[in-house]
Amino acid sequence: MHNEQIFPQVRKELQAAVGVAGGKEGKAGGNGGQVTFMLKCAHRACICILPAFSKTAQGQAQIHTNKCKQAHTHTKLHSCSEQLEESPMSPIVRPQGFSLEELRQTLGHSVIRDQCYFIYGTNNVLEIIAGFNELLNQEAIEFGAEQLASVYVTGMVVYLLHHEDMTGTLVKRTLFLQSCFDYLACAEETHIHQICVHILDLLDANNSGTMLNLIHCCRVASPLSTMARVIGNCLLWAMLDRLSNLGLDSHRLRASGTLLLVAAVVNPRIYLQSYMHALHLVVRLVSSLLVVGPLGGHNQQFCQETGVPEELMQFSKEDAAILVRWLIVIVEEMRPQMVESEDLGRLGERLVLLEAVCELMQLLHGHLVKCHQEINALLSTWESNRNEH
């Protein structure tokens, strides 16, 4: 059993605690057991915060896996802290794009390196696109997870490649990105997992700059191609798992309700004190998963094309409300820092985090408004039918 498999119980506990803010303890369950909402952990040094769930009336429910239990041990706590401390989480707040040298180095380690020597003979992005388009049109690159991962990485890196006329080449770069994801597309689950493994091997997804680039590419590519939406979804989950230690077992499409695990394990107070940039990335990733997932539109068509149940692309108003409350806690924890802190150097980071929080809050607000309108429409229809009879 993995952490994601216990999220129905996580939802139940968070809903019980949704009125509890700032780490205060409240009552939950018939036995009045204590429940901690998001901000409490037995080990304050741990950046992979796990909720201290209340005991149920029966007192027998075991909702933590062995991995979750070990996360509370001294060794696990130190390894989690060191993982983020050693990651190059410099406070880059916008996608910076890729250089031509990065493209050459990345493809130099790929399985298609022998087919793209032309990238060393030109600095012109349109010539690079033309060279790859010839390979794609001739289907010269074989089908396989490692080969397709190289093609998808090429599409993303070229899309964000630094050059002089970024505006003038935008359309061609976007079309090239779409062509890369449409190349020999296959959405079989094991195949998708292997592709994501190879993509993450080619790109340093532990680097915050690369994360921001990937987040941007996933959001741009998602509406262009079903395959891009699938791969983007999986990559976003993989990056979120690296930052918050959700314990995900594979790269695949997931129910949006799994995002409740983020509210359960990411402690705003601890992250704001020591890992603010990581918290910014977490909030950006949650927003992006909603954008490329249930809030991205055309969900029925997407489910039909990929063969996944429609429930996978639904997001309940109850789950949205829990994420809203988590964001409110972040803002409440930030307020005294914004007012009292004299560290102007971190003010920019806080403003960027606040921007990310506002974007996610806007997405959730729009979703809740839509849910409310749908309920009102159903009630109006029911009232009309009753009056007619």
N, C-alpha and C positions, 0 to 999 in steps of 0.2 A: 504494500500500500504506500502511495506517495502523498505528499502534502496536498496536491490538487484534488485527490480523491476524498478528502475530508472537508471540502469547502462547503457542502450543505450544512454541516455542523457549525462551521465558521460563520456562515450566514445567520444561523439561528442565534448564535451567541452575540454577534454584532448587532442584530436587530433588537435583542434584549437590552443591549447597552447603548442603543443609538441616542438615547437622551442623556447619556453621561459624557461629559466633556472634560478635556484637560487632564485625563488620567485619574479622575476621581472614581471612587468605588461606589457601585450601586448594587441593588438586590436583583437577583435573577433566579428563576426556578422556584418551585414550591417550598424548598427548604431554606430560601433566603440566602443561598450561598453567594460569595463575593465574585464579581466579574470585573475584569479590568479591560477598559476600552482603549486599545491602541498604544497607550503611553506608558504602560507599566511593564517592568520585567524584573525578575529576581536578580539579574546581573546587569547593572546599569552600564557596564562597559561594552556590552554587546551591541553591535550595530545591526545585527540580524534579529530584530526584536520579535519575540513570539508572544502571543497573547496569553495571559494567565487566565485560562477559561474557568468558569465556575463549575462546581460539581453539580450534577443533576440530582433530582430527588432520589434516584436509585444509587447514585454515587459510584456506578460501575463503568460508565462510558469512558472508553479509552480512545481519545481522538488524536493523540499525537503518535506519529510513527517513531521508530527507533532513531531515525535521523533527526527528527524534531527534538527528541529527548537529548541526544548528544549535543545539539546546538546549545544546550544550557550547561554543558560541562566546561570546565576551565580551559581545556585544550581547544575546544571548538570556538569558544569566544575569542581567544587570541588569534586563531587562524582566520576568523571572519574579519576581525579588525585589521589584521595585517594585509589581507587581500585587498581591501579598499585603500589602505594607506600606501601600498606598494603600486597600485594602479596609477597610471599617469592621468589623474583626474584634475588636470589644470582647468581653471575656470574659463574655458572656451564656451561662449554662450550662443553662437550662431554657427551654422554649417560653413566651414571654411573651404570646402571643395578639395580636389586632388590635383597634384602637380603631374606633369608629364613623366617626371622621374618615378613617381609613385606608380603610375600606370605600367611603366616598363619593368620596375622591380616586381610588381605583383604578378604580371603575366609571365615574367621570367621564372617564376616558381610554379607556374600552372602546367597542365598537361597539353595545352595548345601552344606552348611557347615556340615550337618548331614551325607553326603555321602562320605566325604573325611577326616575322622579322621586319616587316615594313614599318612597324612603329618606331624602329631605331633610325629610319632614314628620312623622317619628316617631323616637323614640329606643328604641322597644320592639322587642326582637329577634323576638318572636312575630309582631308586625305586619309586620315586614320579611320574615319567612319566609312569611307568608300571602300577601303581595304577589307574591313570586317564585313561590310554588306556583301561583298563578292563571295566571301567564305560562306555566309549564311545562305545566300541565294543558290549557291551550288551545293548546299548541304555537305560541305567539305569537312565539317566537324562532326565526328561520330556521336551517336546517341550514347549517353551514359551520365551518371550523376556527377562525376568529376569534370567531365567535359562541359556539361551544361552549367555547372557552377561557375566555371571560368567564363562562359559566355555572359551569364547574368552579372557577374562582377565587372566584366568589361563594359556592359551597358551602363551600370551605375557610375563607374569611375569616369567614363567618357562624358556622361551627362553632366557631371560636376567638375570637368577638367578645366583648369585655369587656362585662359587665353584672352586675347585682346577683345574680340568682338563677341562677347557672351550673349548680348541681346540679339545680334544678327543671326546667330547659329542656333537659337533656342528651339525653333521648330524642328530643325534637322536632328538635333540632339535628342529631342523628345521622341521623334519617330524612330530613331535608332534604339532608344531605350525600350520602346514597345516591341520592335522587331526582335531584340535579344530575348525578351521574355516569351515571345510567341514561338521561338525556334524549337521545334520538336517537343512541344509542351506535353507533359504527362503528369497528372495530379495524383497518381497512386501514392498512398501514404508513406510506405517505406522509401520510395524513390524521393519524395519530398524531404524526408528526414536526412537522407544521405547527401542530397544537394546542399542543404543548410549546413551540414557538418563541414563540407568542403568550402563553402563560402566563408564560414567563420575561420577556417584554417588560412584562407588566402588574405583575409582582412583582419587587422588587429582590432577586434571588437572590444578589447579592454581599454582602448584609448578613447577618451571622451570626444575628441575631435572626429574620430571615425564613427563613433556612435551617432553624433549629430548629423553627419553626412548620410549615414544609413537611414536614420529616421526620416530625413528629408526625402531621400530617394524612394523609400517605401510608400510614403504618402503621395508622391508624384506619380509613381508607376502603378499604384493600385487601381485607379479608374481606367487605365489603358489596357489591361490584360487580366484575365482570370488567373493565369499562372502568377503574374506579378502580385496579385492580391493574396494568393495563397502563400507564396514565398515571403512576401513582406510581413504578413501576419506572423509567420513562424519566426522570422528574424527578430521582430519586435519582442515576442515572448522570450526569445533566447537572451536578448540584452536585458530585459526586465528581470529575468531569473538571475543573471550575473550580478545585478545591483542589489537585489533584495533577497536572494537565497530562497526562492520559493520551492525548490526541490522538484522542478519539473523533470520528467523522465525522458522526453523525446521532443523532437521538433515536429509539431503537427498543429492543425487547427484546434482551438479550444473554445469552450463556452465562455462568453464574456463574464458570466458570474464568477469565474475563477479570479477575476480582478479583485474580488473581496479579500483574497489572500494578501494582497498588497496592503489594504487597510488594516489587516490583522498583524502583519509582520514589520511594517515600516513605521517606526516610532518618530513622529515629527520632531519632538524635542531633542532627541539624540542626534538625528540627522542635521537639524538646524545648527546644533552646537559644533559638530565635528565634520559633517559630510554634506554641507549645503549644496554643493554642485551635484553630488550624487542624487540628492532629493529632487533637484531641478530636472535631472534626466529621467528619474522615475515618473514624475508628473507628466513630462513630455511623452514618455512611452505609453502611459495610460491613455492620454488623449489620442495618440496615434492609433492605438489598438482599437479604440472606439470608432475612429474615422475610417480605418480600413476594414473594420468589422461591421457590427450591427448598425452603425449610424452612417455607413457608406452608401446605402441605397442599393437597389437591384438585388436584394438579398435572395429572393425566390429563384431568380435566374442563376445566381451564383451557386446556390445549393444544388440546383438541378445539374449544373455543369460539373460540379465537383463530387456529387453523390453523397453529400453530408446532409444530416437531418436539418430541417429549417430551425429547430430549436437552438441549434448552435449559433445562429445569427440573430438571436433575440436577446434583448436586454430589459429586464423588468424594472418598473419604476421603484420597487423596493430596494433593489441593488443600487440603482442610481442615487437614491436618497442616502444610502450608507456612504457612498463615495463623496457626496456633497458634505456630509457631516465630517468626514476625514479631512476634506479641504478646509472646512471651517476651523478645525483644530490647528492645521498648519498656519492659517492666517492669525489665529489667536496667539499662537506661540511666537509668530514673527512680530506682532505689534510692539511689544516692549523693546525688542531689538531695534526696530526701525526708529522708535522715538528716543530711546536712551543711549544707544550706541554712538560713540564718537569715532568709530572706525569707518572713515569714508571709503577706504579701500574695499570694504565688503558691501557697501551700499549698493553698488552696481549689481553684485550677485543676488542680493535680496530683491532688487527690483525685477531682475530677470526671472527669478523664481515666482514672484508675484504675478508677473505676466503669464507664466505657464499655468499657474493656479487659476487665473481669470479665464484663460482659454478653455481649460477643462470645465470650469464652473459654467461657462456659457454653453458648452456642448451639453452638459447634463441638464441645465435649465431648459434648453430647447427641447430636449427629449422628454422631460417631465411635462412641459406644456403640451406637447403633442399627445402624450398619454392621457392627460386630463381632457383634452379636446375629444379624443376618441371615446372616452368613457361618457362624456356629456352627450355625444352624438348617439351612442347606444341607448342611453337613458331617454333621450328625446324620442328615438324610434320606438322604444318600448312603451312610452307614455302615449304616443300617437296610436299604436296598435291597440292598446287597452281602451282608449277612448272610442275607437271605431267599433269595438265590440260591446 
